[in-house]
Amino acid sequence: KKSFMRPTMPGQESTAAAHGSPKLGYTNTNSAPVPVMTQTDSRDKWSKKMDFLLSVIGFAVDLGNVWRFPYICYQNGGGAFLIPYILMAIFGGVPLFYMELALGQFHRTGAISIWKHICPIFKGIGYSICIIALYVSFYYNTIIAWALFYFYSSFSTTLPWTNCDNAWNTPDCTNYFGRDNVTWTNSSKSPAEERNVLEIHRADGLRDVGGVRWQLMLCLFLIFTIVYFSLWKGVKTSGKVVWVTATLPYVVLLILLVRGATLPGAWRGVVFYLKPQWSKLLETSVWVDAAAQIFFSLGPGFGVLLALSSYNPFTNNCYRDAIVTSLVNCLTSLVSGFVIFTVLGHMAEMRNMEVADVARDKGPSLLFITYPEAIANMRGSTFFAIIFFVMMITLGLDSTFGGLEAIITAVLDEYPDTFAHRRELFVLLLVIVCFLGSLSTLTHGGAYVVKLLEEFGVGSSIIAVGFLEAIAVSWFYGINRFSNDIKSMLGSAPGMFWKVCWVVISPAFLAYIIVSSLVRPQPLTLFEYKYPDWSIMVGYMVGLSSFMWIPIYMVYKLVWTPGSLKQVCRSMLDYWRINNDLQSIDFIRQQPTTNYQAHWLEVGDGRGSVQEPLETRR
């Protein structure tokens, strides 16, 4: 494998000399700078700028934009919720989004090896990100498989969830399709709520989830086949696939919005969706929900933005990319609310009940029970059911591409000698592992497993990882140094607003979510099922299994570093002071450069590391 040194950009020499850029660090004490090798000629690059933008938009805009934002919005004050949502986006979500795009583009490496350039002791964050992404693949692709199964079931003149004449229906089943004066009670259930398509009614909670359904396993196999052939050749192939998977959902959303707006009672849903409840702004929970929604919607901390932006040209305007894609993501969430609630308003009109009673369910049940039920009552229901589930499949595939690419890029950059020329084989092994890990979610009670993995495998763990990442970059790598990295790429340093957000506001934004979730934990339920205590303990163990690699790697790094604990701690303090410009250069030059000090100042090229004397780092 042939390597080459990245050419020096105009004005970069002075930046590197003054601030110790890992891309142009000195490898000796002579005056002539020697660029550090940072990539190989075999590394992929985006064929077009639009490939990258659509990939980022496809990752950020997922199923959560369609169901979670509308539900959270009406639950937390309707139109009034937009105030905390926008504020949390401006001061928390977008700065973190921009930070990850800039980090990936400058260092041109994945979520594991990037910590050689930032601060080696935090390398465990990269391993945690990969494990969390693996957990996501265990349940997220199953949701796409559900959508594919519903898609197949929609090819019928009469949709399977439109009547109560089936063997699985109970006396509570109430069919109101095409009927007037239907009596709807608290015990009534619609045909869609009988859940025959996923057959969750045949499971007895987590104690007896039933066997694996071969129909769902076949659907999941088809999904992973599409995923494999989209990712096996790198971003040059996945960048072409997203032209379909990232744009088609917007066409379908527009069709469904127009159709929903013409339904009787649609206005009731819109009013319910956006009617401001200003008193809600005084509740802490509303601000917590706004912060959590924008974080999970934009997706910083998942390693995907690092991976996707690492294939960009060095001078790409990542600042503009961050603003544009964030706006698209937030506007999509808002429009999705109109699509959902126009239909819910129509359902309330048909049932002769309040919108709040129709919209009581959230999560996948909104996509697989409530909305399909409404579609079944439309003229041309088969057509609308087909395009709706096509939209769900494409929304899910984009996010899956991003999540698995984060793992692939991280591992290939960290172990290039092992996997660089075996990408196809590694992607195949990864897809097989994800398929086997998803088998428990393909059972009759698979929805219960999906909810458990979503809550504990990702929830608090990814927020804690994002918090540590923000602290490591802003405080250990140094905000001045990070700003100069951006200046070397874009020609101008970020303004004071971005620096304040990165140093103070964004970490506080994530800490606020973590503390609030610990102070007021919510009981875990799905439909009428309340998760037992033993399952909650299992969930905490799943969450710990990903986060624990951060302290484990820190301990390993401290033990493995030469020198006494006091010397190691002092070298870490020197490292922090240097990157934050808290020591004068004269003082640093007086200090001897020892092996344990140099250890904390290593920079890597993805294949090995180069030691840099302490004074040249300054």
VOGU-3710 file (C-alpha; in Angstrom, 3 decimals, decimal comma):
1> kksfmrptmp> 0,000/0,000/0,000  1,470/3,290/-1,131  1,240/6,310/1,156  1,621/9,966/0,449  1,735/13,206/2,405  -1,171/15,575/2,114  -0,200/18,803/0,312  0,092/21,916/2,434  -2,769/24,350/2,106  -2,011/28,077/1,748
11> gqestaaahg> -1,385/29,670/5,108  -1,291/26,346/6,868  2,393/26,377/7,705  2,085/29,188/10,220  -0,985/27,659/11,800  0,704/24,336/12,284  3,836/25,863/13,719  1,976/28,047/16,158  -0,696/25,686/17,284  0,695/22,241/16,748
21> spklgytntn> -1,761/20,966/14,163  -1,514/17,184/14,048  -1,681/17,392/10,276  1,523/19,371/9,982  3,303/18,674/13,240  7,093/18,545/13,551  8,737/15,176/13,809  12,025/16,617/15,048  13,411/19,792/16,580  14,794/21,182/13,322
31> sapvpvmtqt> 13,284/24,315/11,827  11,990/22,603/8,687  8,497/21,264/9,196  7,812/17,729/8,053  4,149/17,037/7,317  2,740/14,055/9,153  1,243/11,462/6,835  -2,481/11,368/7,414  -4,083/9,230/4,724  -3,412/6,768/1,955
41> dsrdkwskkm> -4,235/7,045/-1,713  -6,697/4,169/-1,305  -9,039/6,198/0,904  -12,427/6,822/-0,671  -13,723/10,272/-1,552  -17,223/11,445/-2,362  -17,830/11,520/-6,112  -20,004/14,626/-5,759  -20,733/17,143/-3,043  -24,428/16,242/-3,293
51> dfllsvigfa> -23,650/12,616/-2,429  -22,320/13,778/0,933  -25,186/16,183/1,635  -27,847/13,587/0,828  -26,051/11,015/2,982  -25,991/13,389/5,964  -29,614/14,421/5,430  -30,632/10,789/5,014  -28,966/9,886/8,303  -30,411/12,816/10,246
61> vdlgnvwrfp> -33,935/12,537/8,801  -35,201/9,156/9,937  -38,314/7,465/11,323  -38,082/9,552/14,503  -38,845/12,698/12,498  -42,137/11,169/11,382  -43,446/9,876/14,706  -41,447/11,270/17,621  -41,390/14,991/16,866  -45,158/15,335/16,222
71> yicyqnggga> -45,960/13,414/19,406  -43,447/15,339/21,541  -44,667/18,629/20,059  -48,360/18,232/20,901  -47,561/16,622/24,267  -45,410/19,588/25,336  -47,466/22,601/24,430  -48,054/22,449/20,674  -46,805/25,616/18,992  -45,246/26,797/22,262
81> flipyilmai> -42,901/23,787/22,118  -41,216/25,289/19,060  -39,595/27,933/21,299  -37,505/25,531/23,453  -36,970/23,312/20,398  -35,457/26,141/18,345  -33,385/27,438/21,275  -32,000/23,961/22,005  -31,185/23,532/18,325  -29,338/26,867/18,102
91> fggvplfyme> -27,300/26,543/21,300  -26,915/22,764/21,559  -27,735/20,573/18,582  -26,331/22,575/15,664  -22,985/23,465/17,373  -22,383/19,783/18,162  -23,401/18,859/14,610  -20,954/21,429/13,184  -18,188/20,271/15,546  -18,387/16,657/14,362
101> lalgqfhrtg> -18,416/17,591/10,689  -15,331/19,783/11,196  -13,490/17,115/13,213  -14,107/14,408/10,640  -13,140/16,586/7,697  -9,916/17,895/9,278  -8,570/14,651/10,720  -9,895/12,435/7,911  -10,365/9,363/10,051  -13,024/7,383/11,882
111> aisiwkhicp> -14,388/7,443/15,427  -11,607/5,288/16,958  -8,334/6,495/15,483  -9,350/10,157/15,579  -8,490/10,183/19,298  -4,812/9,745/18,480  -5,015/13,306/17,173  -7,261/14,765/19,887  -6,351/13,141/23,205  -5,329/9,453/23,358
121> ifkgigysic> -6,785/8,792/26,804  -10,316/9,307/25,411  -9,926/6,654/22,742  -12,435/4,466/24,541  -15,125/6,853/23,266  -14,530/5,483/19,778  -15,018/1,883/20,893  -18,182/2,837/22,793  -19,594/4,546/19,717  -19,059/1,407/17,631
131> iialyvsfyy> -20,797/-0,826/20,200  -23,756/1,563/20,466  -24,035/1,620/16,664  -24,071/-2,178/16,746  -26,942/-2,187/19,258  -28,849/0,251/17,054  -28,483/-2,117/14,100  -29,944/-4,945/16,189  -33,339/-3,257/16,468  -33,486/-0,468/13,892
141> ntiiawalfy> -33,278/-2,801/10,901  -36,082/-4,869/12,408  -38,332/-1,791/12,268  -37,466/-1,487/8,565  -38,300/-5,193/8,178  -41,700/-4,523/9,775  -42,265/-1,773/7,215  -41,293/-4,167/4,416  -43,731/-6,775/5,761  -46,518/-4,176/5,895
151> fyssfsttlp> -45,525/-3,080/2,381  -45,994/-6,633/1,138  -49,294/-6,971/3,022  -50,572/-3,769/1,371  -50,754/-5,398/-2,072  -54,387/-6,295/-1,566  -57,706/-4,747/-2,533  -58,730/-5,068/1,118  -56,021/-4,216/3,615  -55,589/-6,825/6,401
161> wtncdnawnt> -56,359/-4,328/9,171  -59,753/-3,081/7,951  -62,304/-5,505/9,441  -63,148/-7,529/12,551  -64,115/-10,740/10,757  -60,819/-12,566/11,267  -60,072/-15,466/13,609  -57,725/-13,342/15,744  -60,250/-10,595/16,481  -61,712/-10,175/19,980
171> pdctnyfgrd> -65,198/-8,976/21,090  -63,665/-5,526/21,720  -62,887/-5,084/18,025  -64,933/-2,179/16,682  -65,023/-1,497/12,957  -65,910/2,086/12,099  -64,750/2,100/8,486  -67,486/3,493/6,272  -70,060/3,433/9,071  -72,015/6,126/10,882
181> nvtwtnssks> -73,004/6,413/14,542  -70,342/4,013/15,795  -70,221/3,670/19,579  -66,619/3,916/20,750  -65,825/3,050/24,380  -62,618/2,906/26,424  -62,370/-0,839/25,832  -62,943/-0,583/22,078  -60,131/-1,530/19,741  -59,865/-0,873/16,049
191> paeernvlei> -58,993/-3,688/13,620  -55,465/-2,291/13,349  -55,074/-2,353/17,132  -55,724/-6,093/17,126  -52,152/-6,206/15,735  -52,531/-9,306/13,598  -49,826/-8,229/11,138  -46,980/-8,312/13,697  -48,828/-10,817/15,922  -47,601/-9,221/19,143
201> hradglrdvg> -50,795/-10,457/20,801  -49,325/-13,995/20,706  -46,457/-13,030/23,056  -46,621/-12,897/26,834  -44,184/-10,052/27,436  -40,448/-10,668/27,690  -40,883/-13,951/29,572  -42,375/-15,601/26,512  -41,616/-13,760/23,289  -42,468/-16,772/21,124
211> gvrwqlmlcl> -40,579/-18,138/18,161  -38,889/-16,361/15,279  -41,328/-15,521/12,476  -39,944/-16,705/9,161  -41,764/-13,925/7,279  -39,987/-11,228/9,267  -36,667/-13,074/9,009  -37,013/-13,122/5,223  -37,822/-9,394/5,216  -34,788/-8,674/7,390
221> fliftivyfs> -32,593/-10,776/5,103  -33,720/-8,685/2,126  -33,033/-5,468/4,043  -29,494/-6,530/4,963  -28,881/-7,658/1,380  -29,705/-4,136/0,188  -27,527/-2,679/2,938  -24,571/-4,903/2,063  -24,535/-4,100/-1,647  -24,914/-0,405/-0,843
231> lwkgvktsgk> -21,929/-0,308/1,521  -19,501/-2,970/0,323  -17,631/-0,682/-2,113  -17,574/2,403/0,113  -19,076/5,867/-0,222  -18,906/5,784/-4,016  -21,754/3,239/-4,036  -23,713/4,391/-0,971  -23,472/7,970/-2,301  -25,418/6,891/-5,382
241> vvwvtatlpy> -28,064/4,911/-3,480  -29,009/7,898/-1,288  -30,106/9,818/-4,383  -33,170/7,568/-4,239  -33,499/6,759/-0,539  -32,985/10,357/0,668  -35,201/12,122/-1,892  -38,124/9,708/-2,281  -39,441/10,321/1,283  -39,982/14,008/0,480
251> vvllillvrg> -42,065/13,153/-2,578  -44,200/10,784/-0,502  -44,509/13,300/2,359  -45,811/15,902/-0,096  -48,391/13,462/-1,513  -49,566/12,415/1,948  -49,701/16,046/3,128  -51,951/17,057/0,234  -54,169/14,021/0,741  -54,371/14,503/4,484
261> atlpgawrgv> -55,293/18,177/4,142  -58,344/17,247/2,041  -59,770/14,768/4,573  -62,813/15,707/6,695  -61,717/16,810/10,166  -58,084/17,428/9,163  -58,235/20,929/10,622  -58,931/19,450/14,085  -55,627/17,627/14,003  -53,679/20,708/12,882
271> vfylkpqwsk> -55,202/22,849/15,638  -54,427/20,180/18,213  -50,876/19,859/16,888  -49,935/23,545/16,991  -52,294/25,168/19,518  -49,902/26,955/21,918  -50,059/26,097/25,597  -47,786/28,787/26,993  -48,004/27,480/30,553  -46,065/24,397/29,432
281> lletsvwvda> -42,933/26,513/29,015  -42,668/26,731/32,796  -42,264/22,934/33,069  -38,732/21,558/33,147  -39,779/18,382/31,345  -40,660/20,363/28,217  -37,122/21,741/27,931  -35,629/18,320/28,584  -37,774/16,793/25,836  -36,762/19,582/23,453
291> aaqiffslgp> -33,064/19,009/24,182  -33,339/15,234/23,803  -35,380/15,514/20,601  -32,915/17,797/18,820  -29,925/15,712/19,943  -31,339/12,403/18,694  -32,726/14,046/15,579  -29,443/15,585/14,378  -27,392/12,638/15,626  -24,078/14,016/16,940
301> gfgvllalss> -22,164/11,504/19,033  -23,063/8,484/16,890  -19,800/8,678/14,922  -21,708/8,895/11,626  -20,933/12,548/10,974  -17,238/11,891/11,689  -17,216/9,042/9,190  -19,159/10,750/6,401  -17,260/14,042/6,602  -13,879/12,249/6,662
311> ynpftnncyr> -14,307/11,556/2,929  -14,727/15,271/2,110  -12,083/17,472/0,447  -9,994/19,369/2,988  -11,369/22,782/1,991  -15,025/21,762/1,852  -17,303/24,330/3,542  -18,469/22,155/6,446  -19,942/25,227/8,181  -22,454/25,765/5,396
321> daivtslvnc> -23,159/22,027/5,267  -23,985/21,991/8,976  -26,418/24,913/8,702  -28,172/23,607/5,576  -28,609/20,004/6,730  -29,745/21,078/10,207  -32,415/23,338/8,714  -33,610/20,581/6,387  -33,839/18,170/9,303  -35,838/20,522/11,531
331> ltslvsgfvi> -38,201/21,595/8,751  -38,823/17,953/7,843  -39,843/17,250/11,431  -42,303/20,157/11,346  -43,839/19,106/8,017  -44,112/15,484/9,216  -46,262/16,755/12,068  -48,786/18,153/9,592  -48,772/14,859/7,663  -49,497/12,858/10,815
341> ftvlghmaem> -51,985/15,143/12,529  -54,177/15,920/9,531  -54,852/12,200/9,397  -55,327/11,900/13,183  -57,850/14,736/13,020  -59,726/12,787/10,367  -59,705/9,670/12,565  -61,113/11,661/15,479  -63,883/12,915/13,195  -64,700/9,368/12,078
351> rnmevadvar> -64,703/7,955/15,618  -66,556/10,946/17,034  -63,944/11,443/19,741  -61,199/13,871/20,726  -57,873/14,017/18,851  -56,022/13,506/22,156  -57,660/10,076/22,547  -56,750/9,040/19,023  -53,149/10,267/19,390  -52,442/8,629/22,734
361> dkgpsllfit> -49,942/6,166/21,263  -46,395/7,077/20,370  -43,398/5,318/18,946  -43,618/2,589/16,320  -47,286/2,024/17,197  -48,093/5,365/15,563  -46,478/4,147/12,332  -47,681/0,549/12,388  -51,147/0,834/13,960  -52,627/4,336/14,034
371> ypeaianmrg> -51,523/5,712/10,664  -52,137/2,487/8,668  -55,583/2,382/10,216  -56,275/5,885/8,941  -54,918/5,032/5,483  -57,252/2,031/5,313  -60,210/4,411/5,560  -59,125/6,528/2,585  -60,245/6,146/-0,975  -57,387/4,460/-2,817
381> stffaiiffv> -56,133/3,020/0,468  -53,911/0,418/-1,206  -51,945/3,070/-3,101  -51,448/5,269/-0,047  -50,467/2,296/2,116  -47,842/1,239/-0,431  -46,203/4,653/-0,769  -46,335/5,235/2,999  -44,402/2,056/3,756  -41,994/2,734/0,891
391> mmitlgldst> -41,270/6,056/2,590  -40,635/4,305/5,912  -38,287/1,780/4,290  -36,225/4,472/2,572  -36,100/6,645/5,704  -34,803/3,682/7,684  -32,261/2,565/5,087  -30,532/5,964/5,042  -29,988/5,877/8,790  -28,783/2,275/8,615
401> fggleaiita> -26,237/3,217/5,935  -24,871/5,939/8,197  -24,781/3,838/11,368  -22,934/0,928/9,785  -20,593/3,217/7,850  -19,547/4,704/11,200  -18,444/1,228/12,360  -16,811/0,349/9,041  -14,821/3,582/8,771  -13,737/3,451/12,420
411> vldeypdtfa> -12,449/-0,140/12,211  -10,799/0,182/8,787  -8,975/3,374/9,820  -7,839/1,862/13,118  -6,686/-1,459/11,621  -5,777/-0,627/8,002  -3,172/-3,364/7,600  -5,783/-5,992/8,479  -8,900/-4,699/6,731  -7,860/-2,029/4,193
421> hrrelfvlll> -7,968/-4,427/1,230  -10,735/-6,599/2,686  -13,579/-4,096/2,980  -16,077/-6,371/1,214  -15,304/-9,241/3,585  -15,458/-7,039/6,685  -18,796/-5,522/5,636  -20,154/-9,025/5,035  -19,064/-10,181/8,505  -20,561/-7,041/10,072
431> vivcflgsls> -23,888/-7,574/8,305  -23,974/-11,220/9,459  -23,318/-10,169/13,076  -26,094/-7,563/12,862  -28,497/-10,108/11,366  -27,811/-12,663/14,106  -28,097/-9,972/16,791  -31,538/-9,032/15,432  -33,079/-12,512/15,686  -34,613/-11,876/19,129
441> tlthggayvv> -36,498/-8,899/17,687  -38,096/-11,058/14,974  -40,227/-13,017/17,431  -43,900/-12,438/18,193  -42,820/-10,302/21,141  -39,985/-8,678/19,213  -41,517/-5,237/19,765  -40,794/-5,592/23,489  -37,136/-6,361/22,765  -36,925/-3,429/20,335
451> klleefgvgs> -38,224/-1,056/23,001  -35,715/-2,355/25,574  -32,743/-1,959/23,200  -33,878/1,480/22,092  -34,255/2,712/25,655  -31,085/1,292/27,237  -28,776/0,331/24,374  -28,754/3,868/22,993  -30,555/6,378/25,246  -28,375/7,508/28,130
461> siiavgflea> -25,191/5,919/26,779  -25,004/7,977/23,606  -25,776/11,212/25,466  -22,961/10,506/27,941  -20,611/9,710/25,043  -21,560/12,966/23,322  -20,931/14,888/26,542  -17,434/13,416/26,964  -16,656/14,042/23,308  -17,593/17,725/23,642
471> iavswfygin> -15,455/18,051/26,793  -12,476/16,276/25,212  -12,498/18,463/22,111  -13,194/21,806/23,809  -11,093/21,413/26,942  -8,370/18,847/26,259  -7,745/19,302/22,538  -8,269/23,017/23,105  -10,840/25,397/21,675  -8,149/27,665/20,178
481> rfsndiksml> -6,469/24,779/18,465  -9,792/23,450/17,162  -10,680/26,926/15,881  -7,381/27,119/14,010  -8,073/23,721/12,455  -11,298/25,150/11,060  -9,467/28,283/9,903  -6,969/26,168/7,977  -9,877/24,492/6,161  -12,283/27,386/5,593
491> gsapgmfwkv> -9,943/30,375/5,632  -11,602/31,994/8,646  -11,946/30,976/12,283  -15,367/30,365/13,846  -16,913/33,300/15,677  -17,251/33,800/19,409  -20,774/32,344/19,405  -19,525/28,929/18,280  -16,603/28,943/20,730  -18,857/29,747/23,689
501> cwvvispafl> -21,284/27,020/22,644  -18,537/24,412/22,283  -16,826/25,274/25,565  -19,810/25,910/27,862  -23,316/25,766/26,433  -23,241/22,502/24,436  -21,650/20,422/27,236  -24,150/21,973/29,666  -26,919/21,101/27,186  -25,938/17,411/27,321
511> ayiivsslvr> -25,319/17,414/31,077  -28,815/18,866/31,501  -30,342/15,898/29,650  -28,309/13,358/31,634  -29,107/14,824/35,052  -32,792/15,232/34,219  -33,119/11,624/33,056  -31,484/10,429/36,290  -33,620/12,661/38,504  -36,955/11,727/36,939
521> pqpltlfeyk> -36,682/8,249/35,387  -39,790/7,230/33,471  -41,392/3,774/33,852  -40,830/1,625/30,786  -44,069/0,494/29,155  -45,261/-0,625/25,725  -48,975/-0,749/24,996  -50,451/-2,113/28,256  -47,302/-4,057/29,146  -45,157/-2,787/32,022
531> ypdwsimvgy> -41,579/-4,011/31,924  -40,627/-6,107/34,988  -37,787/-5,080/37,277  -35,457/-7,822/36,057  -35,737/-6,537/32,480  -34,789/-3,033/33,660  -31,642/-4,494/35,237  -30,846/-6,250/31,963  -31,287/-2,924/30,214  -28,840/-1,179/32,532
541> mvglssfmwi> -26,293/-3,953/31,857  -26,718/-3,453/28,110  -26,126/0,284/28,509  -23,092/-0,309/30,733  -21,594/-2,778/28,248  -21,056/0,048/25,753  -20,102/2,914/28,076  -17,655/0,888/30,201  -14,983/0,924/27,482  -14,291/4,591/28,162
551> piymvyklvw> -13,037/4,140/31,770  -11,464/0,772/30,889  -9,324/2,361/28,190  -8,420/5,261/30,488  -7,158/2,840/33,140  -5,278/0,856/30,505  -3,642/4,030/29,189  -2,594/5,164/32,672  -1,132/1,750/33,548  0,647/1,298/30,216
561> tpgslkqvcr> 2,177/4,806/30,147  5,830/4,842/31,361  6,580/6,748/34,560  5,015/7,041/37,982  1,370/8,038/38,463  2,498/11,515/39,555  4,587/11,940/36,420  1,770/10,705/34,214  -0,741/13,084/35,802  1,700/15,982/35,409
571> smldywrinn> 2,215/15,178/31,735  -1,552/15,112/31,229  -1,844/18,492/32,936  0,907/19,857/30,664  -0,990/18,496/27,681  -4,175/20,257/28,773  -2,374/23,540/29,481  -0,552/23,519/26,158  -3,657/22,973/24,090  -5,538/25,677/25,977
581> dlqsidfirq> -2,699/28,232/25,829  -2,416/28,484/29,613  1,380/28,240/29,749  3,961/30,559/28,275  6,237/29,145/25,627  9,291/30,080/27,705  8,122/27,903/30,593  7,425/24,944/28,300  10,851/25,176/26,681  12,433/24,853/30,112
591> qpttnyqahw> 10,757/21,502/30,704  12,541/18,280/29,748  10,746/16,117/27,223  10,486/12,642/28,720  9,044/9,486/27,277  5,928/9,646/29,444  5,304/13,263/28,398  5,795/12,491/24,747  3,384/9,594/25,105  0,457/11,949/25,636
601> levgdgrgsv> 1,488/14,041/22,654  1,510/11,301/20,051  -0,077/11,933/16,670  -0,955/9,218/14,216  -1,342/8,650/10,494  -3,827/5,801/10,800  -1,028/3,240/10,489  1,268/4,158/13,316  2,207/7,096/15,522  4,844/9,773/15,506
611> qepletrr> 6,241/11,242/18,701  6,453/15,006/18,854  8,718/16,934/21,270  6,837/18,880/23,880  8,112/22,341/22,908  7,227/21,957/19,221  3,716/20,956/20,254  3,378/24,435/21,773
//
